[in-house]
Amino acid sequence: MEIMLKGIVMLCILLSTSSLGFGLYAHDSLMLCIGILLTIFTMLFAIESKQMLNNPFRK
C-alpha cells in the first residue's frame, strides 16, 4: 500500500513538473493551469496518504 502511494505521488510530481515546464516554455496557459492543478492534487494526496498511514486505528 505504501509503495503504491509513493509511486502515485512521484508520478504526479513528475507530471506536474513537466506540465509546468512545457507551459512556461510554450507560453500556454492551459498547460500551466493543468500543472498547477496537478501540483495541488499532489500536495493534497501526499497529505491525505501521510495522515492515513499515521492513523493508529488503521490496523
C-alpha positions as a Markdown table, in Angstrom:
| # | Residue | x | y | z |
|---|---|---|---|---|
| 1 | Met | 0.0 | 0.0 | 0.0 |
| 2 | Glu | 2.8 | 2.4 | 1.0 |
| 3 | Ile | 4.8 | 1.7 | -2.2 |
| 4 | Met | 1.8 | 2.3 | -4.4 |
| 5 | Leu | 1.0 | 5.6 | -2.7 |
| 6 | Lys | 4.6 | 6.7 | -3.1 |
| 7 | Gly | 4.6 | 5.7 | -6.7 |
| 8 | Ile | 1.4 | 7.7 | -7.4 |
| 9 | Val | 2.9 | 10.8 | -5.6 |
| 10 | Met | 6.1 | 10.5 | -7.6 |
| 11 | Leu | 4.2 | 10.2 | -10.9 |
| 12 | Cys | 2.1 | 13.2 | -10.1 |
| 13 | Ile | 5.1 | 15.2 | -9.2 |
| 14 | Leu | 6.7 | 14.3 | -12.5 |
| 15 | Leu | 3.6 | 15.1 | -14.5 |
| 16 | Ser | 3.1 | 18.5 | -12.7 |
| 17 | Thr | 6.7 | 19.4 | -13.2 |
| 18 | Ser | 6.7 | 18.5 | -16.9 |
| 19 | Ser | 3.4 | 20.2 | -17.5 |
| 20 | Leu | 4.5 | 23.4 | -15.7 |
| 21 | Gly | 7.8 | 23.4 | -17.6 |
| 22 | Phe | 6.1 | 22.9 | -21.0 |
| 23 | Gly | 3.5 | 25.5 | -20.2 |
| 24 | Leu | 6.2 | 28.1 | -19.4 |
| 25 | Tyr | 8.2 | 27.1 | -22.5 |
| 26 | Ala | 5.3 | 27.3 | -24.9 |
| 27 | His | 3.5 | 30.2 | -23.2 |
| 28 | Asp | 0.4 | 28.0 | -23.0 |
| 29 | Ser | -1.9 | 28.9 | -20.2 |
| 30 | Leu | -3.9 | 25.7 | -20.4 |
| 31 | Met | -0.7 | 23.6 | -19.7 |
| 32 | Leu | 0.1 | 26.0 | -16.8 |
| 33 | Cys | -3.4 | 25.5 | -15.3 |
| 34 | Ile | -3.1 | 21.7 | -15.7 |
| 35 | Gly | 0.3 | 21.8 | -14.0 |
| 36 | Ile | -1.0 | 24.0 | -11.1 |
| 37 | Leu | -4.0 | 21.7 | -10.6 |
| 38 | Leu | -1.7 | 18.6 | -10.7 |
| 39 | Thr | 0.6 | 20.2 | -8.1 |
| 40 | Ile | -2.4 | 21.0 | -5.8 |
| 41 | Phe | -3.6 | 17.4 | -6.3 |
| 42 | Thr | -0.2 | 16.0 | -5.4 |
| 43 | Met | 0.1 | 18.1 | -2.2 |
| 44 | Leu | -3.4 | 17.1 | -1.1 |
| 45 | Phe | -2.8 | 13.4 | -2.0 |
| 46 | Ala | 0.5 | 13.3 | -0.1 |
| 47 | Ile | -1.0 | 15.0 | 3.0 |
| 48 | Glu | -4.0 | 12.6 | 3.0 |
| 49 | Ser | -1.9 | 9.5 | 2.5 |
| 50 | Lys | 0.5 | 10.6 | 5.3 |
| 51 | Gln | -2.5 | 11.1 | 7.6 |
| 52 | Met | -4.0 | 7.8 | 6.6 |
| 53 | Leu | -0.7 | 5.9 | 7.2 |
| 54 | Asn | -0.2 | 7.5 | 10.6 |
| 55 | Asn | -3.7 | 6.6 | 11.8 |
| 56 | Pro | -3.3 | 4.3 | 14.9 |
| 57 | Phe | -6.7 | 2.8 | 14.4 |
| 58 | Arg | -5.9 | 1.7 | 10.8 |
| 59 | Lys | -4.9 | -1.9 | 11.8 |
